[in-house]
Amino acid sequence: MKISKIGLLVIGVSFILFVASSAVSAYTVQDTGNDVAHWAGYQGTWGWTDINVEDNPDVDIKELRQSVVDGKMVIELEVYGTIQNSSLFRYWFTFNTSDSYYLVTWSNGVGGGLGMDTSGQLMMPVLPIVTTNDGIITATFDMVGTETDAVEFWGYVWQFTTLGDIINSEWWGDWAPNTYQLFDEEDILDDEDPDDDEPGGDDSDDDKAALYY
Ligand SMILES: [Ca+2]
C-alpha cells in the first residue's frame, strides 16, 4: 500500500495533536539551585545582602509539578534540600486554571490550602491532603472546575530567623518561576548609593519586600 505525502502529513499532524492532548494536563516549572535571596535587618536598617545564597537548599526551589492522577489534582513542590517542619519555614504554591484555584501551604509541620471553583458553580472549597517526603511536598485535591490547563503556576518558600522581630532579623527566600520574585535583580546589582538603606534605590517595587515580612 502506498501512502501519499498528504496522507503522511495527516498522520503526522494527527500524531502531534494526540501527543499534545495527552500531555496537556501536566505542567512543570523548573528552578535553578543557589538562587536564594538573603535579606537582613539590623536595628531598623534593612536591605538585601545577597541575591544568590549557596548554602540554603531547604528553601531553594527545584521544581513545581502538576498532574491529574485518577481524577485527582496533584500539585507538588520540590526543594534541593529537605522540607522543614519549623514554624520559621514557610512553603507556599498555587496552581490556577480558567475556572479553578488551588493553593497549598506547609509550615510548622502542618499542610494546608484549599481548592476553589472560580466559575461560581461550587461554593464550598475543597481541602487537600498534604504530605512531605524528604524534599517534596505533595498535595492531592478533589477536582474543582473542569479545566486543567495552567493559567498561573508559581510558588515561593521563605525562612525567618526570628518571628515577630522586625528590628533585627534575617530572611531567606526563593521563587519559581523567577518572574514572581519580589525584587528587581538588576536594580539591586546596580544600586551603588552607600546611603541608600533600601534595596534597589528608588525603585517603587522595593516596597513589595516588606509586604511579606
Ligand atoms: Ca531555586
Residues whose N, C-alpha, C, O or C-beta is under 5 A from the ligand:
A	BS01	CA	D31 T32 G33 D35 D60 I61 K62 D174
